[in-house]
Every structure is written in C-alpha cells, then in structure tokens.
C-alpha cells in the first residue's frame, strides 16, 4: 500500500499520462452516502467503508485501486484491508477529497 498525493493522482489520471503510467486506477470512494452526495472525484465508485467486506468480490484484485475518503484515514484502513486480502496495487489518497479540493480541483466543495 502506498500513499498518493492529490497532485500525483491528478498526473496519473491526466489523458496525456504516457505509457509509463500504470493502467487506469479504480477510484474507490469509501465515504458515507451523504458525503459522496456533497462531492466526489469524477469516475469514482462509491462503496462505503462498512460495505467493503461484503462487496469485496466486486473489486478486481489485479487492477490498481486508489482508496478515497474525506481526509485519508478511513481510506488508509480500507487500503490496508485490501492489501491483506491479496490486492496487488493499492493506494491511499493522502488528504482525501479535502486535499484534492485544496490542491487540484478548487471548484470542489470543502466540508
């Protein structure tokens, strides 16, 4: 499991990321429903943290996964959980959507 800063994720997701970038990651947002309704990264998949164990079979263990929450604490726990279950390429968005809003997308609501 690796921590990923918002600017690093933005470069990874950029259309011109180049051939050296790993495949497109699954952006796994583990926040609560009300939080996800306020704001989210485009293309993210919403699975609240408490539902992860029951929905593990919906995730591809070979695809890079970036776990996302509000500040990066819950997503760190989910990232470690996935890694301990054999997921090969797991990242935690350090600073979460708050960091993303402050560093990358200044139009995203901050809560």
MARKOL-390985 format. One record per atom (N, C-alpha, C): residue in one letter; z, x, y negated. Coordinates in steps of 0.1 Angstrom, whole numbers, padded with zeros to 4 digits, always signed. Atoms other than C-alpha are relative to their C-alpha. Layout:
MARKOL-390985
AZXY...
***
This chain:
MARKOL-390985
X+0000+0009+0012X+0000+0000+0000X+0000+0009-0012X+0001-0008+0012X-0009+0013-0034X+0001-0009-0012X-0001+0007+0012X-0001+0002-0069X-0013+0002-0007X+0012+0000+0007X-0031-0006-0090X+0002-0005-0014X-0002+0004+0014X-0030-0007-0128X-0011-0010-0004X+0011+0010+0004X-0049-0036-0146X-0013+0007-0003X+0013-0006+0004X-0075-0012-0161X-0007+0005+0012X+0007-0005-0013X-0082+0003-0126X-0006-0012+0007X+0006+0012-0006X-0087-0032-0112X-0012-0005-0008X+0012+0004+0008X-0110-0041-0141X-0012+0009+0003X+0011-0009-0003X-0131-0010-0134X-0006-0003+0014X+0004+0003-0014X-0132-0019-0097X-0009-0013+0000X+0007+0012+0000X-0144-0054-0105X-0012+0000-0008X+0012+0000+0008X-0170-0044-0130X-0013+0001+0008X+0012+0001-0007X-0205-0052-0120X-0007+0014+0003X+0006-0014-0001X-0215-0015-0125X+0009+0010+0006X-0011-0009-0005X-0186-0001-0105X-0006+0012+0008X+0006-0011-0007X-0211+0020-0085X+0003+0000+0015X-0001+0000-0015X-0214+0029-0048X+0013+0007+0005X-0012-0007-0005X-0182+0050-0047X+0012-0010+0000X-0011+0009+0000X-0160+0019-0053X+0000-0007+0014X-0001+0007-0013X-0147+0002-0021X-0005-0014-0002X+0005+0014+0001X-0160-0033-0013X+0008-0009-0009X-0007+0009+0009X-0151-0062-0035X+0013-0005+0007X-0013+0004-0006X-0114-0070-0030X+0002-0015-0001X-0006+0013+0001X-0098-0103-0023X+0011+0000-0010X-0011+0001+0010X-0077-0112-0053X+0010-0011+0004X-0009+0009-0006X-0047-0128-0037X+0012-0003-0010X-0010+0004+0010X-0025-0146-0063X+0011-0008+0008X-0011+0005-0008X+0009-0153-0048X+0010-0008-0008X-0009+0007+0009X+0025-0171-0077X+0001-0015+0004X-0002+0014-0003X+0037-0207-0077X-0012-0008-0006X+0011+0008+0004X+0013-0236-0083X-0001-0002-0015X+0000+0002+0015X+0024-0242-0119X-0004+0013-0007X+0004-0013+0006X+0020-0205-0127X-0015+0002+0000X+0014-0002-0002X-0015-0204-0113X-0008-0010-0009X+0007+0009+0009X-0024-0235-0133X-0001+0005-0015X+0000-0005+0013X-0015-0217-0165X-0011+0010-0003X+0009-0011+0001X-0037-0187-0159X-0003+0007+0013X+0003-0007-0012X-0054-0167-0132X-0012+0009-0002X+0012-0009+0001X-0079-0139-0127X-0012-0007+0006X+0012+0007-0005X-0114-0152-0122X-0003+0004+0015X+0003-0002-0014X-0123-0155-0085X+0012+0002+0009X-0012-0002-0008X-0087-0152-0073X+0002-0011+0010X-0003+0010-0010X-0075-0170-0042X+0015-0003-0001X-0014+0003+0002X-0042-0188-0046X+0007-0004+0013X-0008+0003-0012X-0017-0187-0017X+0015+0004-0005X-0013-0003+0004X+0019-0190-0029X+0008+0009+0010X-0007-0010-0008X+0042-0163-0016X+0007-0006+0013X-0007+0007-0011X+0062-0187+0006X-0009-0005+0011X+0010+0005-0010X+0030-0198+0024X-0007+0011+0007X+0007-0011-0006X+0017-0163+0033X+0002+0001+0015X-0002-0001-0015X+0033-0161+0068X-0008-0010+0008X+0007+0011-0007X+0018-0195+0078X-0015+0001-0002X+0014+0000+0003X-0016-0187+0063X-0006+0014+0002X+0005-0014-0002X-0020-0151+0074X-0014+0001+0007X+0012+0000-0007X-0049-0160+0096X-0012-0003-0009X+0010+0003+0010X-0069-0170+0065X-0005+0013-0007X+0003-0013+0006X-0069-0133+0054X-0007+0010+0009X+0007-0010-0008X-0093-0106+0066X+0008+0013-0001X-0008-0013+0000X-0072-0075+0076X-0008+0012-0003X+0008-0011+0002X-0102-0053+0071X-0005+0001-0015X+0005+0001+0014X-0111-0064+0035X+0011+0005-0009X-0010-0004+0010X-0093-0048+0005X+0006-0012-0006X-0007+0012+0006X-0067-0072-0008X+0009+0006-0012X-0009-0003+0012X-0051-0070-0043X+0009-0012-0002X-0010+0010+0001X-0019-0089-0044X+0004-0001-0015X-0003+0002+0014X-0011-0105-0078X+0011-0010-0002X-0010+0010+0004X+0019-0123-0093X+0002+0001-0015X-0003+0000+0015X+0035-0126-0128X+0001+0014-0005X-0003-0014+0005X+0049-0090-0132X-0002+0010+0011X+0002-0010-0010X+0042-0073-0099X+0011+0001+0011X-0011-0001-0009X+0074-0079-0080X-0002-0007+0013X+0004+0008-0012X+0065-0107-0056X-0012+0005+0007X+0012-0005-0006X+0031-0093-0051X+0003+0013+0008X-0004-0013-0007X+0047-0059-0041X+0006-0004+0014X-0006+0005-0013X+0067-0078-0014X-0011-0005+0009X+0011+0006-0009X+0036-0096-0001X-0009+0012+0004X+0008-0012-0004X+0016-0063-0001X+0007+0008+0011X-0007-0007-0011X+0043-0046+0020X+0000-0008+0012X+0000+0009-0012X+0044-0076+0043X-0013+0001+0007X+0014-0001-0006X+0006-0075+0048X-0002+0014+0007X+0001-0014-0006X+0007-0037+0054X+0007+0001+0013X-0008+0000-0012X+0034-0041+0080X-0006-0008+0011X+0007+0008-0010X+0011-0066+0098X-0014+0005+0003X+0013-0007-0004X-0018-0042+0101X-0011-0001-0010X+0011+0001+0010X-0038-0050+0069X-0002+0015-0005X+0003-0014+0002X-0056-0017+0062X-0001+0004-0015X+0002-0003+0014X-0063-0018+0024X+0006-0010-0009X-0008+0010+0008X-0036-0035+0004X+0004+0007-0013X-0004-0005+0013X-0029-0030-0033X+0009-0011-0007X-0009+0008+0008X-0003-0044-0057X-0005+0002-0014X+0003-0001+0014X-0014-0052-0092X+0012+0002-0008X-0012-0004+0007X+0012-0034-0112X+0000-0007-0014X+0000+0008+0012X+0023-0056-0141X-0005-0014+0001X+0005+0014-0003X+0007-0087-0126X-0009-0005-0011X+0008+0006+0010X-0011-0112-0147X+0004+0003-0014X-0005-0004+0013X+0011-0103-0176X-0006+0013-0005X+0006-0013+0003X-0002-0067-0175X-0015-0002-0002X+0015+0003+0002X-0038-0080-0171X-0002-0006-0013X+0002+0006+0013X-0034-0102-0201X+0002+0009-0012X-0003-0009+0011X-0020-0075-0223X-0009+0012+0000X+0008-0012-0001X-0043-0047-0211X-0015-0002+0001X+0014+0003-0004X-0076-0063-0200X-0006-0012-0007X+0005+0013+0005X-0081-0099-0210X+0010-0006-0010X-0010+0005+0010X-0064-0107-0243X-0001-0014-0003X+0001+0015+0001X-0076-0143-0241X+0009-0007+0010X-0008+0007-0010X-0054-0150-0211X+0014-0003-0005X-0014+0004+0004X-0022-0169-0218X+0010+0009+0006X-0012-0008-0004X+0010-0149-0216X+0012-0010+0000X-0012+0009-0001X+0041-0168-0204X+0012+0008+0005
***
